[in-house]
């Protein structure tokens, strides 16, 4: 993680990763434990999911991959993303978007999907120690989701 990365821009714009981890080393972590996050409601779990996705670099970039195992995901449905793969998104119509969830059981009512480019995009799905899989929820138009 880059030391200058701001990990909580909306609430603490002056705290970057380096300063945060220095404070954690000195005072301990203010963050809830994973067990506490799992026991909390979907709101806090969604905040966890979106923060982890952003810190893990799960942001679509122009696709460089081809092939893979593909399935068309319709709006309002979701697909599981396997850790250690590259997820490629190929919208089949205009206005397609997506959301990610992992610990949350659903996306919030007020959720605004990330709009997908009409050309294929992709991001790496990181491996980590959490047993829960990432899930991509599709909005607007069907999306061909490929895992390479």
N, C-alpha and C positions, 0 to 999 in steps of 0.2 A: 504494500500500500504506500503510495507516495506520501512523504511527510507533510506536504503542503495541502493534502486533500482535506476539504472541509466536510466533516461527517454529519453535521447537523445545521446546515445553512439557514433554514427558516427560524430556528430558535437561538442558535449560538453562532452567528456568522464570524466571530473572531477566533473561534477555536478550531485549529487544524488537527490532523491526526497525531502529529508529533507532540503537540502540547497536551492533547487528551491522554496519550499513553504515558507521558511523563507524570501527569497527575494520577493516573491509575496506579503506576508504580509507587508513588508516594503515599496516596490516601486510600487506595482500593477502588474498585469499580462501582460507579453509581447505577450501572445497568442491571436489570433484573436477570436472574439466572434463567437458563433455558427451561427448567421446570416451571418457573414462574410465568414465563412467556406462554408456554403450552397450556397452563391452567387459566390464563387470562381470556378475555373475550376476543372476538374477531377483530375489533378495532386495533388493540395493541399488537395482535398477531399480524395484521396487515401492515402496520408500521414496520414491524420487524422484517417482514417479507420484502417490502419495497426498499428498505435500507440495505438489506443483504444483497438484493439484486443489483442495486446501484453500485455498491462497494465491490461487487464481483465483476463489474463491467458488462452486465447483461443488457447491453444497449445495441440495437441492430445497426449493422454497417453493411455496405454493399457486399453481396455474396461473392465468394471466391470458389465455393464448393459446388459440386454437381452430384447427382446420384443420391444414394442413401436409401433409407427406409422412409417412405412417404405415406401420408394419409391426409385426406381432405377433412378439415375441421369446420363445421358449420357454426354460424353465429349463435352465441348462447351456450355452446358446448366447449369442452376442453380436451386437451391431450397432455399426457405425461411426457416430460422431457427427461431423457436418461442422462445421468451424470457422466461427464467425460466426453460428451458428444458435442458436435456443432449443430445447433438448431437453425434450419433455414426456413424462411417464410416466403411463400409465393402466393400473393393475393389473386383470387380468381375474378375479382370485381373491384370497382372503386369504393372508397370509403371503408376499407377493412382496417381493423385495429385489433389490439390485443392487450391483455393484462396478465400479470404473473401472480401466482400465489404458491405458498408452500405450507406454512403452518395454519394460515387462515382457512376456514372451511368454505368461504365465499368472498367475493370482492364486495366492498362497501356499495350501498345504493348510489352514493354520489360519485362513484369511481368514474374517472375520465380515461378512456382507453388511449394507449399510445397509437397514433396513426401509423400505418405501414405504408412504405413507399410502394408504388405500383410495380417496381422492379424488385427482384428477389433480394432479400436482406438476410443476415444471419448474426448469431452470437454464440460464443462458447458457453456451454452449460458446465460450470465447475464441479469438480469432485470435492467433497468435504465429508465430515463425520456425521452429519445429520441424516437420520434414516428416512425422513419424509422427502418425497420427490417434488421437484418443481412441476407446476402445471401451468400451461398457457391456456387462457380463456380468450376465445375469438369473438369479435364484435363486427357488425356492419355488413360483411360479405364473407363468403367461405374463403378459407386460407388453406393452401396445401402446405403442411408442416412436414419437413424432411429432417431426419436425424442422420448425420454422417459421422 
